[in-house]
Amino acid sequence: MKNPWTKKNPFMSMWLSGANTVIGSARGRANAAAKRGVVDFWTAALTPAKPKKRKVNP
């Protein structure tokens, strides 16, 4: 007698494939956002501060 739990399920396969696609896309977006954050941090840290403008009272 064959074990029904070892039989291939095409619907499960399609669902897992779709879930993998969504999770992969989310991971890619998260990595891109993290890299942008790191670049922005170091860009701000390594550039000199802008001089503050003084108000001139008449």
Secondary structure, DSSP 4 states (H G I P E B T S, - for coil): ---GGGS--HHHHHHHHHHHHHHHHHHHHHHHHHHHHHHHHHHHHHSPPPPPPPPPP-
